[in-house]
């Protein structure tokens, strides 16, 4: 660890860590003081500990808001799904954890596979600015995407408009399917959301440090330990080595 890396990554003397509150697998609770609790804030704290500085959590209600703030001087690292559309303003590490994204289909649906969803004439409800939503916006070729601003809004659109599929993270869909008799979650995935740590492109030494930190955290068992500590085993998985 050099002073240069510390100064580049935490120029105020405290690591300002941006945390997306909307992912309930990564932020599972909050303290009495209102600080986020979960795998994501613990990863940020581990980075701060390695740097030898304190951590300040800068929280955002959605990943889109966190990404938008990358052009401002309000956070030093951002814990968010790594997507190419965000790479212009955020330099990402490899993923430290992954979450399957798949589809829920209504009772009586003839759809049996993930690949069959992206077909002409079919409509998919999707939270547009989520990592999996950004992936669908860039990769869906035939189906119509009904784009909304939130996971609950996507569920509501799916039900109220009688859409063909609801895109989402598998753990969220497991909760949603309980509300809809006869609905099914499809096996497989259309993508896996890559949970990573991002920083500003103008901080190359910081980015290199973070990439090395994430690989070490996966190899040492730290990420697996945090997943177990916060009770999200089987829903959040350790990403493979880069």
N, C-alpha and C positions, 0 to 999 in steps of 0.2 A: 504494500500500500504506500503510495506516495502522496505528498501534500498536494501535488498537482491534481491528482484524481479527486481528492477530497474537495479541493477548491472548485473544481469544475462541476462536480455532481451536487455539492451542497454549498453553494457560494454564500448563503446567508449564515452558515454555521449550523444549520438544522436541515435535515433532509425533509423536504416538503413532498409528501407522497399522496398522489391523487388516487382515490379509491372509488370505484363504481359500486354504488349501493344496491343496484337493481339485481345483481346476481346472488341469489340466496345461498348458493353453494360456496361462494367465496367470502361472503359477509353474512355470518349466521346470527349475529347479535350485536349489541352495543353496550358499552360500560355505563355506569351511573353518570359519568361526565359527558356521555354522548359520543365517545370515540368508537369507531367500528371494531368488531371482533370477528375473527375468522382467518382463513388461510391467506387471503390477500393482504390484510393489514399485518399479519405476522411475517409474511415474506418481506414487506417493506421495512418492518422493524429489524429483521435480520440483516438487511442491506445497511441500515443505519448503524447497527452494532458493528458491522465489519468496517465501516468508515470511521467509527469512534465518535459519532455525533448523535444527537437526539433526533426524534422523528415527530413531525407534525402532519396529521392527516387532513387532507383537503378532499372533502367528500362531494360526490356528484350523484344526482338521482338517476342519471342514465349514462351509458357509455358514449353516446353522441355528444352530450354536454362536456364530458371529460375530454374527448378528442378535440372538440372545438376550442377548448381552453389551451391547447398545446401551443398556440401562437402567442399567448400572453405569458408574462413572467409570474405565474402563480404556483406552478408545481415543478419539481425537479425530476421525479419519476412518476410514471402513470401505469397502474396495473389494469390492463384492459385486453380484450381479445385482439390478437394481431391480425389485421386485414390489410391487403395491398392498398385499399382506398385510403387508409390512414397513414400510409408510409411516407407521404409527402411531408408531413409535419411531425412524425414520430419515428424514431429509430428503435426497432424492437429487438429484444433478445429472441432466441428460440423459446418455444413454449416450455413452461414449467409444469403445466397441467392441461388436461384436455377434457372436454365435455361433448358427448355425442349429440348431434342435432338430427332429428328425424321428423316424421309426420304422424299426426293423429287423423283418422278418417271416421266419418259418421257411420251410424248403424245402417246396414244394408249396402254399404259401399262395395263395389266390385274390385276396387284397387287392392292388390295383394303384395305389391313390392314398392320400394322407394323409387326405383327407376320409372315405374309406371305413372307416377304422379305428374311428372313434367311432360304432359301430353296436351295437344291442342284441344281447346274447349274446356279444360279444367281450370278451376280457380283456387288459389292457395292464399290463405290469410297469413300474413307475416309481419312481425315487428321490424320495420324497415331499417332502423339504425342499430340494431343488434349486430353482432359479428356474423351470425348465421344469416341474418337478413341481408347484409351487405353481400355475402357470398351468393345467395340466391339471386339478388339483383344483377350480379355479374355473370351468372352461370345458367340460370333457367332459360330455356330456349323456346318452349312451346306453350306452357301454361301461363295464365294471366295471374300476376301477383297483385293481391289486394293489400296494399301497403298502409300500415297504420303506425301510430307512435306509442307503442307500449305492448307488453305481452298480454295484459288483461284486455286491451282494446282488440288485439288479434283474436283472442278467444271469443269476445263478444261478436266480432264481425263474422267469424266462422259459424257461430250459432244463428245469429239473426239473419244473415244473408244466405244461409244454407250452402256454404261453400264446400268444395270437394275435399279439402285438406287444410289442416292447421300445422304450420311449421313451428318447431320449437325445440328447446333443449329437452332431451329425454326425461330428466328428473321433473321438470315442470309439467310435461305432458302426462307423466304418471299421476300427478295430482289432478290434472284436468280431466282425464278419462273417467275418474270416479264420479264426476258430475254429469256424465252423459251416458246413460244406459245404452249398451250395444256398440258404443264407439270402440275403436281399436287403435293401438299404436303399432306402426309397422316395424318389422324387424330391420336391422341394418341402420345405416346412416347416410345422409346426403353430404354431410361434412362433419368435421370435429372442430369445435371452437378451440382455438389455440390461446390459452391464457398465458400472457407474457408480461414482461416489464419493459416499458418504453421510456425513452428520454429524448432530449432535443437533438436534432441532427447536427447542431453546431458544437456538440460535446463528444468528439470521437474517442477520447481517452475514457470518458465515463461510460460510453456505449460498450467499449471493449471490456471494461471492468465488469459491467453488468452481465454481459454474455458469459464470461468466465464464472461469475458468481452463480448464475442459474444452472450451468452444467454441473458445478460442484454440489449445489443444493439437491439436484436430482440424484447424483451418484452417491452422495453421503447418506441418503435416507431422510434428509430434512423435510423434503416435500411430502414424502409418505407419512412422516411423523405428524406433520401439521394436518394432513387430511384425516388421520386417525383421531387426533386431538379434538377436532371440531366435528366429528361424527358424520363425515360425508364420504366414507368409503363406499365403493361400488357405484357412486354417482359422479365423483370427481376422480380422475386417474392421473398418475404421474406420467408426464409426457416422455417419450423415448429420447435417448441422447441425440443431440444435433448431429 
